[in-house]
Amino acid sequence: MTPIGNLRHRPARRLSQLYAGLVLYGVSMALMINSELGLDPWNVFHQGLSELTGLSIGTVTIAVGVLVLLLWIPLRQRPGLGTVSNALVVGLVVDATLALMPAGGSLGVRAGMLVAGIVANGAATGLYLGARLGPGPRDGLMTGYVARRPGRSIRLVRTVIEVTVLALGWLLGGTVGVGTIAYALGIGPLTQVFLPLFTVPGPQDPAPGPVAPLPAT
């Protein structure tokens, strides 16, 4: 497996894939925001803070990402290039995309934006994680906590974190709706599809074997 942060192996492929994934992630967020049909938990929180502070949602996304990175210090987590890039690039792309994208429209148009945003988010996650240059700040917080406390379930920790930020974001005025449920149901299967497609194999990873023939029927 390629070590996180090691750019000696296929640097051009991995860097281009990382930044393509982060740009697509920002675009996917903007699509979901403009749909006005509900956001994923962290973006409900970002949007709520944006409503409270008057800052753009991209600026809030960057600020929260940096603050979450500070929480990595007591967890003894080491960020990779992808981690730092995630904290900065996604927020910039969200604001730029929202500035260029026309507002919602009919329910059908907004539903299309929602679906496109969720699918693009799954593909973006596969791209930037598959580059093996470090997880995003929020994912690293979850995995770092579990690494320091091995008895805790990663599913439970993730649920607690996301329910907490969802509730806080909703109280602050973030958009919770059918899109929130659709994201929760869809992002896992989508990531499971896209991540193997985009994961860059390491120099010592085994080559994929031949596909077994289907059994006769």
ROPA-753345 format. One record per residue (C-alpha): x, y, z; residue number from 1. Coordinates in nm, 4 decimals, decimal comma, m for minus. Example, Ala and Ser with C-alpha at 12.3 -4.5 7.8 and 13.67 -1.06 7.14 Angstrom:
ROPA-753345
+----------+----------+----------+-----+
!        X !        Y !        Z ! num !
+----------+----------+----------+-----+
!   1,2300 !  m0,4500 !   0,7800 !   1 !
!   1,3670 !  m0,1060 !   0,7140 !   2 !
+----------+----------+----------+-----+
***
This chain:
ROPA-753345
+----------+----------+----------+-----+
!        X !        Y !        Z ! num !
+----------+----------+----------+-----+
!   0,0000 !   0,0000 !   0,0000 !   1 !
!   0,1227 !   0,3526 !  m0,0776 !   2 !
!   0,2012 !   0,5329 !   0,2502 !   3 !
!  m0,0097 !   0,8433 !   0,3124 !   4 !
!   0,1805 !   1,1522 !   0,2082 !   5 !
!   0,4432 !   0,9589 !   0,0101 !   6 !
!   0,4494 !   1,1240 !  m0,3316 !   7 !
!   0,7325 !   0,9176 !  m0,4802 !   8 !
!   0,4815 !   0,6790 !  m0,6334 !   9 !
!   0,2775 !   0,8173 !  m0,9278 !  10 !
!   0,2794 !   1,1791 !  m0,8047 !  11 !
!   0,1127 !   1,3317 !  m1,1131 !  12 !
!  m0,1782 !   1,0876 !  m1,1060 !  13 !
!  m0,2312 !   1,1198 !  m0,7327 !  14 !
!  m0,2063 !   1,4996 !  m0,7161 !  15 !
!  m0,4358 !   1,5525 !  m1,0138 !  16 !
!  m0,6851 !   1,3046 !  m0,8691 !  17 !
!  m0,6718 !   1,4665 !  m0,5250 !  18 !
!  m0,7475 !   1,8160 !  m0,6521 !  19 !
!  m1,0067 !   1,6969 !  m0,9040 !  20 !
!  m1,1818 !   1,5233 !  m0,6159 !  21 !
!  m1,1703 !   1,8295 !  m0,3902 !  22 !
!  m1,3025 !   2,0581 !  m0,6644 !  23 !
!  m1,5820 !   1,8121 !  m0,7408 !  24 !
!  m1,6592 !   1,7902 !  m0,3678 !  25 !
!  m1,7040 !   2,1672 !  m0,3517 !  26 !
!  m1,9272 !   2,1639 !  m0,6598 !  27 !
!  m2,1357 !   1,8825 !  m0,5101 !  28 !
!  m2,1856 !   2,0864 !  m0,1930 !  29 !
!  m2,3001 !   2,3869 !  m0,3952 !  30 !
!  m2,5510 !   2,1712 !  m0,5854 !  31 !
!  m2,6989 !   2,0419 !  m0,2613 !  32 !
!  m2,7111 !   2,3911 !  m0,1088 !  33 !
!  m2,8898 !   2,5346 !  m0,4127 !  34 !
!  m3,1402 !   2,2484 !  m0,4121 !  35 !
!  m3,2707 !   2,3780 !  m0,0756 !  36 !
!  m3,3886 !   2,0237 !  m0,0007 !  37 !
!  m3,1501 !   1,9391 !   0,2817 !  38 !
!  m2,7781 !   1,8945 !   0,3419 !  39 !
!  m2,5502 !   1,6359 !   0,4967 !  40 !
!  m2,4877 !   1,6829 !   0,8731 !  41 !
!  m2,1604 !   1,8749 !   0,8555 !  42 !
!  m2,2970 !   2,1129 !   0,5927 !  43 !
!  m2,6137 !   2,1711 !   0,7941 !  44 !
!  m2,3723 !   2,2835 !   1,0663 !  45 !
!  m2,1685 !   2,4984 !   0,8258 !  46 !
!  m2,4828 !   2,6584 !   0,6879 !  47 !
!  m2,6164 !   2,7255 !   1,0383 !  48 !
!  m2,2907 !   2,8954 !   1,1373 !  49 !
!  m2,3023 !   3,0937 !   0,8136 !  50 !
!  m2,6515 !   3,2176 !   0,9022 !  51 !
!  m2,5349 !   3,3085 !   1,2530 !  52 !
!  m2,2132 !   3,4879 !   1,1583 !  53 !
!  m2,2982 !   3,6349 !   0,8188 !  54 !
!  m1,9870 !   3,4735 !   0,6699 !  55 !
!  m2,0101 !   3,2771 !   0,3451 !  56 !
!  m2,0600 !   2,9033 !   0,3815 !  57 !
!  m1,7251 !   2,8450 !   0,2113 !  58 !
!  m1,5460 !   3,0644 !   0,4648 !  59 !
!  m1,7200 !   2,8811 !   0,7496 !  60 !
!  m1,6255 !   2,5446 !   0,5953 !  61 !
!  m1,2595 !   2,6469 !   0,5899 !  62 !
!  m1,2699 !   2,7838 !   0,9450 !  63 !
!  m1,4344 !   2,4696 !   1,0836 !  64 !
!  m1,1869 !   2,2504 !   0,8946 !  65 !
!  m0,8923 !   2,4369 !   1,0488 !  66 !
!  m1,0443 !   2,4147 !   1,3988 !  67 !
!  m1,1058 !   2,0419 !   1,3560 !  68 !
!  m0,7432 !   1,9998 !   1,2484 !  69 !
!  m0,6372 !   2,1537 !   1,5793 !  70 !
!  m0,8277 !   1,8741 !   1,7533 !  71 !
!  m0,5937 !   1,6280 !   1,5782 !  72 !
!  m0,3072 !   1,7464 !   1,7998 !  73 !
!  m0,4147 !   1,5728 !   2,1241 !  74 !
!  m0,5099 !   1,2681 !   1,9151 !  75 !
!  m0,1536 !   1,2609 !   1,7736 !  76 !
!  m0,2834 !   1,2476 !   1,4189 !  77 !
!  m0,0548 !   1,3620 !   1,1376 !  78 !
!  m0,2302 !   1,5384 !   0,8489 !  79 !
!  m0,1302 !   1,4624 !   0,4921 !  80 !
!  m0,1258 !   1,6967 !   0,1952 !  81 !
!  m0,4796 !   1,5841 !   0,1162 !  82 !
!  m0,5950 !   1,6770 !   0,4661 !  83 !
!  m0,4667 !   2,0337 !   0,4520 !  84 !
!  m0,5823 !   2,0756 !   0,0924 !  85 !
!  m0,9287 !   1,9511 !   0,1875 !  86 !
!  m0,9540 !   2,2110 !   0,4638 !  87 !
!  m0,8769 !   2,4943 !   0,2198 !  88 !
!  m0,9843 !   2,3996 !  m0,1323 !  89 !
!  m1,3396 !   2,2757 !  m0,0732 !  90 !
!  m1,4586 !   2,5981 !   0,0897 !  91 !
!  m1,3090 !   2,8142 !  m0,1865 !  92 !
!  m1,4770 !   2,6025 !  m0,4555 !  93 !
!  m1,8152 !   2,6106 !  m0,2781 !  94 !
!  m1,8214 !   2,9900 !  m0,2717 !  95 !
!  m1,7008 !   3,0202 !  m0,6321 !  96 !
!  m1,9596 !   2,7694 !  m0,7564 !  97 !
!  m2,2461 !   2,9329 !  m0,5665 !  98 !
!  m2,1476 !   3,2701 !  m0,7150 !  99 !
!  m2,1678 !   3,1275 !  m1,0692 ! 100 !
!  m2,4618 !   2,8900 !  m1,0306 ! 101 !
!  m2,8162 !   3,0209 !  m1,0839 ! 102 !
!  m3,0543 !   2,9869 !  m0,7897 ! 103 !
!  m3,2771 !   2,6784 !  m0,7543 ! 104 !
!  m3,5878 !   2,6969 !  m0,9737 ! 105 !
!  m3,8731 !   2,4481 !  m0,9895 ! 106 !
!  m3,8973 !   2,1499 !  m0,7586 ! 107 !
!  m3,7932 !   1,9192 !  m1,0436 ! 108 !
!  m3,4803 !   2,1236 !  m1,1110 ! 109 !
!  m3,3914 !   2,1345 !  m0,7429 ! 110 !
!  m3,4498 !   1,7591 !  m0,7064 ! 111 !
!  m3,2126 !   1,7064 !  m1,0003 ! 112 !
!  m2,9533 !   1,9256 !  m0,8293 ! 113 !
!  m2,9886 !   1,7217 !  m0,5119 ! 114 !
!  m2,9414 !   1,3874 !  m0,6862 ! 115 !
!  m2,6491 !   1,5200 !  m0,8916 ! 116 !
!  m2,4925 !   1,6653 !  m0,5777 ! 117 !
!  m2,5139 !   1,3398 !  m0,3830 ! 118 !
!  m2,3732 !   1,1292 !  m0,6690 ! 119 !
!  m2,0961 !   1,3843 !  m0,7331 ! 120 !
!  m2,0150 !   1,3838 !  m0,3624 ! 121 !
!  m1,9716 !   1,0063 !  m0,3661 ! 122 !
!  m1,7446 !   1,0266 !  m0,6711 ! 123 !
!  m1,5466 !   1,3122 !  m0,5168 ! 124 !
!  m1,4954 !   1,1142 !  m0,1968 ! 125 !
!  m1,3644 !   0,8194 !  m0,3981 ! 126 !
!  m1,1278 !   1,0474 !  m0,5899 ! 127 !
!  m0,9637 !   1,2292 !  m0,3020 ! 128 !
!  m0,9482 !   0,9326 !  m0,0664 ! 129 !
!  m0,8275 !   0,7084 !  m0,3490 ! 130 !
!  m0,5299 !   0,9395 !  m0,4019 ! 131 !
!  m0,4010 !   0,8196 !  m0,0602 ! 132 !
!  m0,2742 !   1,1604 !   0,0472 ! 133 !
!  m0,4660 !   1,1849 !   0,3732 ! 134 !
!  m0,8301 !   1,1946 !   0,4850 ! 135 !
!  m1,0325 !   1,5105 !   0,5316 ! 136 !
!  m1,0131 !   1,6854 !   0,8703 ! 137 !
!  m1,3552 !   1,5602 !   0,9829 ! 138 !
!  m1,2943 !   1,1960 !   0,8869 ! 139 !
!  m0,9519 !   1,2076 !   1,0496 ! 140 !
!  m1,1058 !   1,3343 !   1,3735 ! 141 !
!  m1,3301 !   1,0287 !   1,3842 ! 142 !
!  m1,0626 !   0,7728 !   1,2972 ! 143 !
!  m0,8082 !   0,9385 !   1,5262 ! 144 !
!  m1,0447 !   0,9233 !   1,8222 ! 145 !
!  m1,1157 !   0,5556 !   1,7614 ! 146 !
!  m0,7421 !   0,4823 !   1,7259 ! 147 !
!  m0,6787 !   0,6347 !   2,0677 ! 148 !
!  m0,9702 !   0,4429 !   2,2202 ! 149 !
!  m0,9719 !   0,1038 !   2,0461 ! 150 !
!  m1,2752 !  m0,0212 !   2,2379 ! 151 !
!  m1,5036 !   0,2341 !   2,0718 ! 152 !
!  m1,7023 !   0,1464 !   1,7609 ! 153 !
!  m1,6127 !   0,3647 !   1,4622 ! 154 !
!  m1,9775 !   0,3500 !   1,3518 ! 155 !
!  m2,0937 !   0,4709 !   1,6944 ! 156 !
!  m1,8364 !   0,7494 !   1,7083 ! 157 !
!  m1,9283 !   0,8683 !   1,3602 ! 158 !
!  m2,2991 !   0,8593 !   1,4444 ! 159 !
!  m2,2517 !   1,0586 !   1,7642 ! 160 !
!  m2,0390 !   1,3227 !   1,5900 ! 161 !
!  m2,2738 !   1,3612 !   1,2938 ! 162 !
!  m2,5940 !   1,3666 !   1,5009 ! 163 !
!  m2,4356 !   1,6337 !   1,7225 ! 164 !
!  m2,3319 !   1,8630 !   1,4360 ! 165 !
!  m2,6669 !   1,8015 !   1,2619 ! 166 !
!  m2,8632 !   1,9045 !   1,5716 ! 167 !
!  m2,6451 !   2,2127 !   1,6285 ! 168 !
!  m2,6705 !   2,3131 !   1,2642 ! 169 !
!  m3,0490 !   2,2728 !   1,2624 ! 170 !
!  m3,0806 !   2,4861 !   1,5768 ! 171 !
!  m2,8690 !   2,7535 !   1,4050 ! 172 !
!  m3,0906 !   2,7546 !   1,0963 ! 173 !
!  m2,9240 !   2,5007 !   0,8651 ! 174 !
!  m3,1413 !   2,3194 !   0,6108 ! 175 !
!  m3,2567 !   1,9729 !   0,7156 ! 176 !
!  m3,4883 !   1,7896 !   0,4771 ! 177 !
!  m3,5339 !   1,5022 !   0,2394 ! 178 !
!  m3,1836 !   1,5652 !   0,1068 ! 179 !
!  m3,0392 !   1,4962 !   0,4513 ! 180 !
!  m3,2052 !   1,1539 !   0,4556 ! 181 !
!  m3,1145 !   1,0830 !   0,0928 ! 182 !
!  m2,7509 !   1,1669 !   0,1626 ! 183 !
!  m2,7410 !   0,9460 !   0,4709 ! 184 !
!  m2,8818 !   0,6521 !   0,2735 ! 185 !
!  m2,6845 !   0,7052 !  m0,0446 ! 186 !
!  m2,3342 !   0,8207 !   0,0447 ! 187 !
!  m2,2161 !   0,4874 !   0,1882 ! 188 !
!  m2,3112 !   0,2745 !  m0,1146 ! 189 !
!  m2,1834 !   0,5428 !  m0,3549 ! 190 !
!  m1,8468 !   0,5624 !  m0,1810 ! 191 !
!  m1,8285 !   0,1832 !  m0,1848 ! 192 !
!  m1,8740 !   0,1928 !  m0,5634 ! 193 !
!  m1,6376 !   0,4814 !  m0,6411 ! 194 !
!  m1,3525 !   0,4251 !  m0,3952 ! 195 !
!  m1,2279 !   0,0964 !  m0,5503 ! 196 !
!  m1,2513 !   0,2550 !  m0,8969 ! 197 !
!  m1,0292 !   0,5479 !  m0,8043 ! 198 !
!  m0,7891 !   0,4035 !  m0,5471 ! 199 !
!  m0,4333 !   0,4339 !  m0,6794 ! 200 !
!  m0,2576 !   0,0979 !  m0,6292 ! 201 !
!   0,0700 !   0,1062 !  m0,4439 ! 202 !
!   0,3949 !  m0,0342 !  m0,5865 ! 203 !
!   0,3682 !  m0,3444 !  m0,3668 ! 204 !
!  m0,0048 !  m0,4024 !  m0,4017 ! 205 !
!  m0,0909 !  m0,7294 !  m0,5783 ! 206 !
!  m0,2003 !  m0,6968 !  m0,9365 ! 207 !
!  m0,5696 !  m0,7687 !  m0,9890 ! 208 !
!  m0,6267 !  m1,1265 !  m1,0940 ! 209 !
!  m0,8412 !  m1,2482 !  m1,3799 ! 210 !
!  m1,2147 !  m1,2197 !  m1,3355 ! 211 !
!  m1,3684 !  m1,5569 !  m1,2654 ! 212 !
!  m1,6186 !  m1,6730 !  m1,5275 ! 213 !
!  m1,9840 !  m1,6663 !  m1,4323 ! 214 !
!  m2,1325 !  m2,0042 !  m1,3497 ! 215 !
!  m2,3401 !  m2,1659 !  m1,6211 ! 216 !
!  m2,7150 !  m2,1402 !  m1,5736 ! 217 !
+----------+----------+----------+-----+
***
